[in-house]
């Protein structure tokens, strides 16, 4: 409560108490100016309460609008991240599928796998990546045939073993294992 309101309420309270503390005043003796003085603060008090309610409502409305804007921005960022993750995952799967026994390309793709995992692997579970991989396999089976999973499996093992040779700590990294385990699940291993 503001200092001004406290002083106003204290003044009203004093006037009420003086009027009821043994001093006999009758309404016959009181003048219209006295009646106005006692009625005016009550009217001001009601006005102040209404203003406080209006101000409180305005602040609440502004806070709600601000929170809604923040939530909407977070949802848009999440959608953008999901779209980026799906696009990058599809590209990664294609890169892995194109790896042959050439160690130079295996090293490049292994680095890309590691970078993808570090960027997108932590907040998701392996089942999310299994779903993405299954979607990729279904799309590829339409053009490449039903052997895509087994052909991909060979390339994938080449890439993961290369990645783990380059960085032995990967097998303990949650983000990396989420991605790898998800892909293995989609392969059926």
KEZA-329749 format. One record per residue (C-alpha): residue number from 1; residue in three letters; chain; x, y, z. Coordinates in pm, whole numbers, plus 50000, padded with zeros to 5 digits. Each point is the difference from the previous one (the first is absolute). Layout:
<pts>
<pt><num>NUM</num><residuo>ALA</residuo><cadena>A</cadena><X>X</X><Y>Y</Y><Z>Z</Z></pt>
...
</pts>
This chain:
<pts>
<pt><num>1</num><residuo>UNK</residuo><cadena>A</cadena><X>50000</X><Y>50000</Y><Z>50000</Z></pt>
<pt><num>2</num><residuo>UNK</residuo><cadena>A</cadena><X>50133</X><Y>50341</Y><Z>49912</Z></pt>
<pt><num>3</num><residuo>UNK</residuo><cadena>A</cadena><X>50098</X><Y>50252</Y><Z>50267</Z></pt>
<pt><num>4</num><residuo>UNK</residuo><cadena>A</cadena><X>49740</X><Y>50248</Y><Z>49873</Z></pt>
<pt><num>5</num><residuo>UNK</residuo><cadena>A</cadena><X>49721</X><Y>49743</Y><Z>50043</Z></pt>
<pt><num>6</num><residuo>UNK</residuo><cadena>A</cadena><X>50116</X><Y>49912</Y><Z>50353</Z></pt>
<pt><num>7</num><residuo>UNK</residuo><cadena>A</cadena><X>49988</X><Y>50366</Y><Z>50104</Z></pt>
<pt><num>8</num><residuo>UNK</residuo><cadena>A</cadena><X>49655</X><Y>50038</Y><Z>49841</Z></pt>
<pt><num>9</num><residuo>UNK</residuo><cadena>A</cadena><X>49866</X><Y>49691</Y><Z>50179</Z></pt>
<pt><num>10</num><residuo>UNK</residuo><cadena>A</cadena><X>50151</X><Y>50115</Y><Z>50331</Z></pt>
<pt><num>11</num><residuo>UNK</residuo><cadena>A</cadena><X>49827</X><Y>50337</Y><Z>49959</Z></pt>
<pt><num>12</num><residuo>UNK</residuo><cadena>A</cadena><X>49666</X><Y>49836</Y><Z>49930</Z></pt>
<pt><num>13</num><residuo>UNK</residuo><cadena>A</cadena><X>50042</X><Y>49767</Y><Z>50295</Z></pt>
<pt><num>14</num><residuo>UNK</residuo><cadena>A</cadena><X>50082</X><Y>50295</Y><Z>50230</Z></pt>
<pt><num>15</num><residuo>UNK</residuo><cadena>A</cadena><X>49691</X><Y>50187</Y><Z>49890</Z></pt>
<pt><num>16</num><residuo>UNK</residuo><cadena>A</cadena><X>49779</X><Y>49697</Y><Z>50058</Z></pt>
<pt><num>17</num><residuo>UNK</residuo><cadena>A</cadena><X>50150</X><Y>49937</Y><Z>50342</Z></pt>
<pt><num>18</num><residuo>UNK</residuo><cadena>A</cadena><X>49965</X><Y>50362</Y><Z>50109</Z></pt>
<pt><num>19</num><residuo>UNK</residuo><cadena>A</cadena><X>49641</X><Y>50001</Y><Z>49895</Z></pt>
<pt><num>20</num><residuo>UNK</residuo><cadena>A</cadena><X>49924</X><Y>49690</Y><Z>50207</Z></pt>
<pt><num>21</num><residuo>UNK</residuo><cadena>A</cadena><X>50216</X><Y>50063</Y><Z>50313</Z></pt>
<pt><num>22</num><residuo>UNK</residuo><cadena>A</cadena><X>49778</X><Y>50175</Y><Z>50247</Z></pt>
<pt><num>23</num><residuo>UNK</residuo><cadena>A</cadena><X>49975</X><Y>50326</Y><Z>49816</Z></pt>
<pt><num>24</num><residuo>UNK</residuo><cadena>A</cadena><X>49633</X><Y>50029</Y><Z>49941</Z></pt>
<pt><num>25</num><residuo>UNK</residuo><cadena>A</cadena><X>49936</X><Y>50148</Y><Z>49669</Z></pt>
<pt><num>26</num><residuo>UNK</residuo><cadena>A</cadena><X>49669</X><Y>49984</Y><Z>49836</Z></pt>
<pt><num>27</num><residuo>UNK</residuo><cadena>A</cadena><X>49921</X><Y>50023</Y><Z>49641</Z></pt>
<pt><num>28</num><residuo>UNK</residuo><cadena>A</cadena><X>49780</X><Y>50297</Y><Z>50083</Z></pt>
<pt><num>29</num><residuo>UNK</residuo><cadena>A</cadena><X>50302</X><Y>50203</Y><Z>50113</Z></pt>
<pt><num>30</num><residuo>UNK</residuo><cadena>A</cadena><X>50227</X><Y>49893</Y><Z>49721</Z></pt>
<pt><num>31</num><residuo>UNK</residuo><cadena>A</cadena><X>50032</X><Y>50227</Y><Z>49708</Z></pt>
<pt><num>32</num><residuo>UNK</residuo><cadena>A</cadena><X>49996</X><Y>49894</Y><Z>49641</Z></pt>
<pt><num>33</num><residuo>UNK</residuo><cadena>A</cadena><X>50375</X><Y>50073</Y><Z>49979</Z></pt>
<pt><num>34</num><residuo>UNK</residuo><cadena>A</cadena><X>50066</X><Y>49749</Y><Z>50281</Z></pt>
<pt><num>35</num><residuo>UNK</residuo><cadena>A</cadena><X>49785</X><Y>49739</Y><Z>49829</Z></pt>
<pt><num>36</num><residuo>UNK</residuo><cadena>A</cadena><X>50187</X><Y>50056</Y><Z>49674</Z></pt>
<pt><num>37</num><residuo>UNK</residuo><cadena>A</cadena><X>50331</X><Y>49961</Y><Z>50179</Z></pt>
<pt><num>38</num><residuo>UNK</residuo><cadena>A</cadena><X>49898</X><Y>49664</Y><Z>50142</Z></pt>
<pt><num>39</num><residuo>UNK</residuo><cadena>A</cadena><X>49842</X><Y>49878</Y><Z>49677</Z></pt>
<pt><num>40</num><residuo>UNK</residuo><cadena>A</cadena><X>50275</X><Y>50116</Y><Z>49765</Z></pt>
<pt><num>41</num><residuo>UNK</residuo><cadena>A</cadena><X>50269</X><Y>49760</Y><Z>50123</Z></pt>
<pt><num>42</num><residuo>UNK</residuo><cadena>A</cadena><X>49763</X><Y>49706</Y><Z>49963</Z></pt>
<pt><num>43</num><residuo>UNK</residuo><cadena>A</cadena><X>49938</X><Y>50096</Y><Z>49640</Z></pt>
<pt><num>44</num><residuo>UNK</residuo><cadena>A</cadena><X>50375</X><Y>50045</Y><Z>49945</Z></pt>
<pt><num>45</num><residuo>UNK</residuo><cadena>A</cadena><X>50063</X><Y>49662</Y><Z>50158</Z></pt>
<pt><num>46</num><residuo>UNK</residuo><cadena>A</cadena><X>49763</X><Y>49827</Y><Z>49757</Z></pt>
<pt><num>47</num><residuo>UNK</residuo><cadena>A</cadena><X>50162</X><Y>50181</Y><Z>49709</Z></pt>
<pt><num>48</num><residuo>UNK</residuo><cadena>A</cadena><X>50345</X><Y>49896</Y><Z>50118</Z></pt>
<pt><num>49</num><residuo>UNK</residuo><cadena>A</cadena><X>49892</X><Y>49637</Y><Z>50035</Z></pt>
<pt><num>50</num><residuo>UNK</residuo><cadena>A</cadena><X>49857</X><Y>50004</Y><Z>49647</Z></pt>
<pt><num>51</num><residuo>UNK</residuo><cadena>A</cadena><X>50319</X><Y>50155</Y><Z>49864</Z></pt>
<pt><num>52</num><residuo>UNK</residuo><cadena>A</cadena><X>50211</X><Y>49739</Y><Z>50179</Z></pt>
<pt><num>53</num><residuo>UNK</residuo><cadena>A</cadena><X>49783</X><Y>49720</Y><Z>49856</Z></pt>
<pt><num>54</num><residuo>UNK</residuo><cadena>A</cadena><X>50025</X><Y>50149</Y><Z>49652</Z></pt>
<pt><num>55</num><residuo>UNK</residuo><cadena>A</cadena><X>50379</X><Y>50040</Y><Z>50029</Z></pt>
<pt><num>56</num><residuo>UNK</residuo><cadena>A</cadena><X>50030</X><Y>49645</Y><Z>50133</Z></pt>
<pt><num>57</num><residuo>UNK</residuo><cadena>A</cadena><X>49792</X><Y>49868</Y><Z>49710</Z></pt>
<pt><num>58</num><residuo>UNK</residuo><cadena>A</cadena><X>50209</X><Y>50191</Y><Z>49748</Z></pt>
<pt><num>59</num><residuo>UNK</residuo><cadena>A</cadena><X>50324</X><Y>49862</Y><Z>50149</Z></pt>
<pt><num>60</num><residuo>UNK</residuo><cadena>A</cadena><X>49859</X><Y>49647</Y><Z>50000</Z></pt>
<pt><num>61</num><residuo>UNK</residuo><cadena>A</cadena><X>49887</X><Y>50033</Y><Z>49639</Z></pt>
<pt><num>62</num><residuo>UNK</residuo><cadena>A</cadena><X>50344</X><Y>50129</Y><Z>49898</Z></pt>
<pt><num>63</num><residuo>UNK</residuo><cadena>A</cadena><X>50171</X><Y>49714</Y><Z>50187</Z></pt>
<pt><num>64</num><residuo>UNK</residuo><cadena>A</cadena><X>49771</X><Y>49743</Y><Z>49834</Z></pt>
<pt><num>65</num><residuo>UNK</residuo><cadena>A</cadena><X>50064</X><Y>50148</Y><Z>49656</Z></pt>
<pt><num>66</num><residuo>UNK</residuo><cadena>A</cadena><X>50374</X><Y>49995</Y><Z>50067</Z></pt>
<pt><num>67</num><residuo>UNK</residuo><cadena>A</cadena><X>49988</X><Y>49635</Y><Z>50115</Z></pt>
<pt><num>68</num><residuo>UNK</residuo><cadena>A</cadena><X>49794</X><Y>49899</Y><Z>49694</Z></pt>
<pt><num>69</num><residuo>UNK</residuo><cadena>A</cadena><X>50253</X><Y>50170</Y><Z>49772</Z></pt>
<pt><num>70</num><residuo>UNK</residuo><cadena>A</cadena><X>50288</X><Y>49817</Y><Z>50170</Z></pt>
<pt><num>71</num><residuo>UNK</residuo><cadena>A</cadena><X>49822</X><Y>49664</Y><Z>49970</Z></pt>
<pt><num>72</num><residuo>UNK</residuo><cadena>A</cadena><X>49925</X><Y>50062</Y><Z>49634</Z></pt>
<pt><num>73</num><residuo>UNK</residuo><cadena>A</cadena><X>50365</X><Y>50093</Y><Z>49933</Z></pt>
<pt><num>74</num><residuo>UNK</residuo><cadena>A</cadena><X>50120</X><Y>49684</Y><Z>50178</Z></pt>
<pt><num>75</num><residuo>UNK</residuo><cadena>A</cadena><X>49762</X><Y>49786</Y><Z>49794</Z></pt>
<pt><num>76</num><residuo>UNK</residuo><cadena>A</cadena><X>50122</X><Y>50161</Y><Z>49678</Z></pt>
<pt><num>77</num><residuo>UNK</residuo><cadena>A</cadena><X>50363</X><Y>49942</Y><Z>50103</Z></pt>
<pt><num>78</num><residuo>UNK</residuo><cadena>A</cadena><X>49922</X><Y>49637</Y><Z>50083</Z></pt>
<pt><num>79</num><residuo>UNK</residuo><cadena>A</cadena><X>49829</X><Y>49952</Y><Z>49664</Z></pt>
<pt><num>80</num><residuo>UNK</residuo><cadena>A</cadena><X>50300</X><Y>50157</Y><Z>49823</Z></pt>
<pt><num>81</num><residuo>UNK</residuo><cadena>A</cadena><X>50239</X><Y>49777</Y><Z>50197</Z></pt>
<pt><num>82</num><residuo>UNK</residuo><cadena>A</cadena><X>49792</X><Y>49691</Y><Z>49920</Z></pt>
<pt><num>83</num><residuo>UNK</residuo><cadena>A</cadena><X>49993</X><Y>50088</Y><Z>49630</Z></pt>
<pt><num>84</num><residuo>UNK</residuo><cadena>A</cadena><X>50376</X><Y>50064</Y><Z>50004</Z></pt>
<pt><num>85</num><residuo>UNK</residuo><cadena>A</cadena><X>50059</X><Y>49674</Y><Z>50187</Z></pt>
<pt><num>86</num><residuo>UNK</residuo><cadena>A</cadena><X>49788</X><Y>49797</Y><Z>49756</Z></pt>
<pt><num>87</num><residuo>UNK</residuo><cadena>A</cadena><X>50167</X><Y>50155</Y><Z>49696</Z></pt>
<pt><num>88</num><residuo>UNK</residuo><cadena>A</cadena><X>50348</X><Y>49948</Y><Z>50144</Z></pt>
<pt><num>89</num><residuo>UNK</residuo><cadena>A</cadena><X>49912</X><Y>49642</Y><Z>50101</Z></pt>
<pt><num>90</num><residuo>UNK</residuo><cadena>A</cadena><X>49880</X><Y>49916</Y><Z>49652</Z></pt>
<pt><num>91</num><residuo>UNK</residuo><cadena>A</cadena><X>50320</X><Y>50144</Y><Z>49851</Z></pt>
<pt><num>92</num><residuo>UNK</residuo><cadena>A</cadena><X>50211</X><Y>49806</Y><Z>50251</Z></pt>
<pt><num>93</num><residuo>UNK</residuo><cadena>A</cadena><X>49822</X><Y>49673</Y><Z>49922</Z></pt>
<pt><num>94</num><residuo>UNK</residuo><cadena>A</cadena><X>50060</X><Y>50058</Y><Z>49629</Z></pt>
<pt><num>95</num><residuo>UNK</residuo><cadena>A</cadena><X>50369</X><Y>50072</Y><Z>50064</Z></pt>
<pt><num>96</num><residuo>UNK</residuo><cadena>A</cadena><X>50034</X><Y>49682</Y><Z>50206</Z></pt>
<pt><num>97</num><residuo>UNK</residuo><cadena>A</cadena><X>49825</X><Y>49796</Y><Z>49730</Z></pt>
<pt><num>98</num><residuo>UNK</residuo><cadena>A</cadena><X>50241</X><Y>50131</Y><Z>49738</Z></pt>
<pt><num>99</num><residuo>UNK</residuo><cadena>A</cadena><X>50310</X><Y>49901</Y><Z>50202</Z></pt>
<pt><num>100</num><residuo>UNK</residuo><cadena>A</cadena><X>50184</X><Y>49709</Y><Z>49851</Z></pt>
<pt><num>101</num><residuo>UNK</residuo><cadena>A</cadena><X>50325</X><Y>49855</Y><Z>50132</Z></pt>
<pt><num>102</num><residuo>UNK</residuo><cadena>A</cadena><X>50180</X><Y>50326</Y><Z>49918</Z></pt>
<pt><num>103</num><residuo>UNK</residuo><cadena>A</cadena><X>50144</X><Y>50108</Y><Z>50337</Z></pt>
<pt><num>104</num><residuo>UNK</residuo><cadena>A</cadena><X>50026</X><Y>50368</Y><Z>49903</Z></pt>
<pt><num>105</num><residuo>UNK</residuo><cadena>A</cadena><X>49627</X><Y>50031</Y><Z>49946</Z></pt>
<pt><num>106</num><residuo>UNK</residuo><cadena>A</cadena><X>49933</X><Y>49785</Y><Z>50308</Z></pt>
<pt><num>107</num><residuo>UNK</residuo><cadena>A</cadena><X>50200</X><Y>50243</Y><Z>50213</Z></pt>
<pt><num>108</num><residuo>UNK</residuo><cadena>A</cadena><X>49812</X><Y>50301</Y><Z>49863</Z></pt>
<pt><num>109</num><residuo>UNK</residuo><cadena>A</cadena><X>49662</X><Y>49837</Y><Z>50056</Z></pt>
<pt><num>110</num><residuo>UNK</residuo><cadena>A</cadena><X>50108</X><Y>49879</Y><Z>50346</Z></pt>
<pt><num>111</num><residuo>UNK</residuo><cadena>A</cadena><X>50081</X><Y>50360</Y><Z>50091</Z></pt>
<pt><num>112</num><residuo>UNK</residuo><cadena>A</cadena><X>49662</X><Y>50109</Y><Z>49863</Z></pt>
<pt><num>113</num><residuo>UNK</residuo><cadena>A</cadena><X>49826</X><Y>49731</Y><Z>50207</Z></pt>
<pt><num>114</num><residuo>UNK</residuo><cadena>A</cadena><X>50179</X><Y>50118</Y><Z>50312</Z></pt>
<pt><num>115</num><residuo>UNK</residuo><cadena>A</cadena><X>49914</X><Y>50364</Y><Z>49930</Z></pt>
<pt><num>116</num><residuo>UNK</residuo><cadena>A</cadena><X>49636</X><Y>49915</Y><Z>49933</Z></pt>
<pt><num>117</num><residuo>UNK</residuo><cadena>A</cadena><X>49979</X><Y>49801</Y><Z>50323</Z></pt>
<pt><num>118</num><residuo>UNK</residuo><cadena>A</cadena><X>50154</X><Y>50281</Y><Z>50204</Z></pt>
<pt><num>119</num><residuo>UNK</residuo><cadena>A</cadena><X>49757</X><Y>50250</Y><Z>49849</Z></pt>
<pt><num>120</num><residuo>UNK</residuo><cadena>A</cadena><X>49673</X><Y>49804</Y><Z>50008</Z></pt>
<pt><num>121</num><residuo>UNK</residuo><cadena>A</cadena><X>50054</X><Y>49678</Y><Z>50198</Z></pt>
<pt><num>122</num><residuo>UNK</residuo><cadena>A</cadena><X>49983</X><Y>50116</Y><Z>50362</Z></pt>
<pt><num>123</num><residuo>UNK</residuo><cadena>A</cadena><X>49641</X><Y>50121</Y><Z>50043</Z></pt>
<pt><num>124</num><residuo>UNK</residuo><cadena>A</cadena><X>49849</X><Y>49708</Y><Z>49808</Z></pt>
<pt><num>125</num><residuo>UNK</residuo><cadena>A</cadena><X>49982</X><Y>49631</Y><Z>50070</Z></pt>
<pt><num>126</num><residuo>UNK</residuo><cadena>A</cadena><X>50121</X><Y>49719</Y><Z>49778</Z></pt>
<pt><num>127</num><residuo>UNK</residuo><cadena>A</cadena><X>49639</X><Y>49920</Y><Z>49907</Z></pt>
<pt><num>128</num><residuo>UNK</residuo><cadena>A</cadena><X>49969</X><Y>50343</Y><Z>49835</Z></pt>
<pt><num>129</num><residuo>UNK</residuo><cadena>A</cadena><X>50297</X><Y>49920</Y><Z>49777</Z></pt>
<pt><num>130</num><residuo>UNK</residuo><cadena>A</cadena><X>49867</X><Y>49651</Y><Z>49933</Z></pt>
<pt><num>131</num><residuo>UNK</residuo><cadena>A</cadena><X>49679</X><Y>50158</Y><Z>49872</Z></pt>
<pt><num>132</num><residuo>UNK</residuo><cadena>A</cadena><X>50196</X><Y>50240</Y><Z>49778</Z></pt>
<pt><num>133</num><residuo>UNK</residuo><cadena>A</cadena><X>50215</X><Y>49716</Y><Z>49868</Z></pt>
<pt><num>134</num><residuo>UNK</residuo><cadena>A</cadena><X>49695</X><Y>49782</Y><Z>49928</Z></pt>
<pt><num>135</num><residuo>UNK</residuo><cadena>A</cadena><X>49844</X><Y>50288</Y><Z>49806</Z></pt>
<pt><num>136</num><residuo>UNK</residuo><cadena>A</cadena><X>50323</X><Y>50039</Y><Z>49802</Z></pt>
<pt><num>137</num><residuo>UNK</residuo><cadena>A</cadena><X>50015</X><Y>49625</Y><Z>49928</Z></pt>
<pt><num>138</num><residuo>UNK</residuo><cadena>A</cadena><X>49638</X><Y>49994</Y><Z>49883</Z></pt>
<pt><num>139</num><residuo>UNK</residuo><cadena>A</cadena><X>50067</X><Y>50287</Y><Z>49760</Z></pt>
<pt><num>140</num><residuo>UNK</residuo><cadena>A</cadena><X>50320</X><Y>49836</Y><Z>49872</Z></pt>
<pt><num>141</num><residuo>UNK</residuo><cadena>A</cadena><X>49835</X><Y>49658</Y><Z>49952</Z></pt>
<pt><num>142</num><residuo>UNK</residuo><cadena>A</cadena><X>49773</X><Y>50156</Y><Z>49739</Z></pt>
<pt><num>143</num><residuo>UNK</residuo><cadena>A</cadena><X>50299</X><Y>50083</Y><Z>49778</Z></pt>
<pt><num>144</num><residuo>UNK</residuo><cadena>A</cadena><X>50276</X><Y>49764</Y><Z>50119</Z></pt>
<pt><num>145</num><residuo>UNK</residuo><cadena>A</cadena><X>49807</X><Y>49684</Y><Z>50080</Z></pt>
<pt><num>146</num><residuo>UNK</residuo><cadena>A</cadena><X>49956</X><Y>49794</Y><Z>50316</Z></pt>
<pt><num>147</num><residuo>UNK</residuo><cadena>A</cadena><X>50373</X><Y>49934</Y><Z>50052</Z></pt>
<pt><num>148</num><residuo>UNK</residuo><cadena>A</cadena><X>50063</X><Y>50357</Y><Z>50113</Z></pt>
<pt><num>149</num><residuo>UNK</residuo><cadena>A</cadena><X>50020</X><Y>49913</Y><Z>50369</Z></pt>
<pt><num>150</num><residuo>UNK</residuo><cadena>A</cadena><X>50258</X><Y>49726</Y><Z>49959</Z></pt>
<pt><num>151</num><residuo>UNK</residuo><cadena>A</cadena><X>50210</X><Y>50208</Y><Z>49759</Z></pt>
<pt><num>152</num><residuo>UNK</residuo><cadena>A</cadena><X>49973</X><Y>50298</Y><Z>50234</Z></pt>
<pt><num>153</num><residuo>UNK</residuo><cadena>A</cadena><X>50099</X><Y>49783</Y><Z>50297</Z></pt>
<pt><num>154</num><residuo>UNK</residuo><cadena>A</cadena><X>50342</X><Y>49925</Y><Z>49850</Z></pt>
<pt><num>155</num><residuo>UNK</residuo><cadena>A</cadena><X>50068</X><Y>50366</Y><Z>49932</Z></pt>
<pt><num>156</num><residuo>UNK</residuo><cadena>A</cadena><X>49871</X><Y>50100</Y><Z>50342</Z></pt>
<pt><num>157</num><residuo>UNK</residuo><cadena>A</cadena><X>50233</X><Y>49761</Y><Z>50180</Z></pt>
<pt><num>158</num><residuo>UNK</residuo><cadena>A</cadena><X>50293</X><Y>50135</Y><Z>49799</Z></pt>
<pt><num>159</num><residuo>UNK</residuo><cadena>A</cadena><X>49909</X><Y>50357</Y><Z>50100</Z></pt>
<pt><num>160</num><residuo>UNK</residuo><cadena>A</cadena><X>49939</X><Y>49927</Y><Z>50370</Z></pt>
<pt><num>161</num><residuo>UNK</residuo><cadena>A</cadena><X>50318</X><Y>49795</Y><Z>50039</Z></pt>
<pt><num>162</num><residuo>UNK</residuo><cadena>A</cadena><X>50194</X><Y>50281</Y><Z>49828</Z></pt>
<pt><num>163</num><residuo>UNK</residuo><cadena>A</cadena><X>49838</X><Y>50258</Y><Z>50229</Z></pt>
<pt><num>164</num><residuo>UNK</residuo><cadena>A</cadena><X>50086</X><Y>49800</Y><Z>50311</Z></pt>
<pt><num>165</num><residuo>UNK</residuo><cadena>A</cadena><X>50358</X><Y>49949</Y><Z>49882</Z></pt>
<pt><num>166</num><residuo>UNK</residuo><cadena>A</cadena><X>50028</X><Y>50377</Y><Z>49960</Z></pt>
<pt><num>167</num><residuo>UNK</residuo><cadena>A</cadena><X>49846</X><Y>50067</Y><Z>50343</Z></pt>
<pt><num>168</num><residuo>UNK</residuo><cadena>A</cadena><X>49985</X><Y>49710</Y><Z>50247</Z></pt>
<pt><num>169</num><residuo>UNK</residuo><cadena>A</cadena><X>49776</X><Y>50195</Y><Z>50241</Z></pt>
<pt><num>170</num><residuo>UNK</residuo><cadena>A</cadena><X>49708</X><Y>49997</Y><Z>49755</Z></pt>
<pt><num>171</num><residuo>UNK</residuo><cadena>A</cadena><X>49871</X><Y>49666</Y><Z>50123</Z></pt>
<pt><num>172</num><residuo>UNK</residuo><cadena>A</cadena><X>49930</X><Y>50169</Y><Z>50337</Z></pt>
<pt><num>173</num><residuo>UNK</residuo><cadena>A</cadena><X>49846</X><Y>50317</Y><Z>49858</Z></pt>
<pt><num>174</num><residuo>UNK</residuo><cadena>A</cadena><X>49621</X><Y>50013</Y><Z>50050</Z></pt>
<pt><num>175</num><residuo>UNK</residuo><cadena>A</cadena><X>49931</X><Y>50213</Y><Z>49694</Z></pt>
<pt><num>176</num><residuo>UNK</residuo><cadena>A</cadena><X>50207</X><Y>49777</Y><Z>49773</Z></pt>
<pt><num>177</num><residuo>UNK</residuo><cadena>A</cadena><X>49854</X><Y>49675</Y><Z>50136</Z></pt>
<pt><num>178</num><residuo>UNK</residuo><cadena>A</cadena><X>49645</X><Y>50137</Y><Z>49964</Z></pt>
<pt><num>179</num><residuo>UNK</residuo><cadena>A</cadena><X>50056</X><Y>50051</Y><Z>49627</Z></pt>
<pt><num>180</num><residuo>UNK</residuo><cadena>A</cadena><X>50193</X><Y>49677</Y><Z>49943</Z></pt>
<pt><num>181</num><residuo>UNK</residuo><cadena>A</cadena><X>49759</X><Y>49783</Y><Z>50200</Z></pt>
<pt><num>182</num><residuo>UNK</residuo><cadena>A</cadena><X>49704</X><Y>50153</Y><Z>49820</Z></pt>
<pt><num>183</num><residuo>UNK</residuo><cadena>A</cadena><X>50149</X><Y>49919</Y><Z>49660</Z></pt>
<pt><num>184</num><residuo>UNK</residuo><cadena>A</cadena><X>50094</X><Y>49649</Y><Z>50114</Z></pt>
<pt><num>185</num><residuo>UNK</residuo><cadena>A</cadena><X>49642</X><Y>49949</Y><Z>50115</Z></pt>
<pt><num>186</num><residuo>UNK</residuo><cadena>A</cadena><X>49869</X><Y>50101</Y><Z>49658</Z></pt>
<pt><num>187</num><residuo>UNK</residuo><cadena>A</cadena><X>50247</X><Y>49767</Y><Z>49829</Z></pt>
<pt><num>188</num><residuo>UNK</residuo><cadena>A</cadena><X>49873</X><Y>49722</Y><Z>50222</Z></pt>
<pt><num>189</num><residuo>UNK</residuo><cadena>A</cadena><X>50316</X><Y>49939</Y><Z>50199</Z></pt>
</pts>
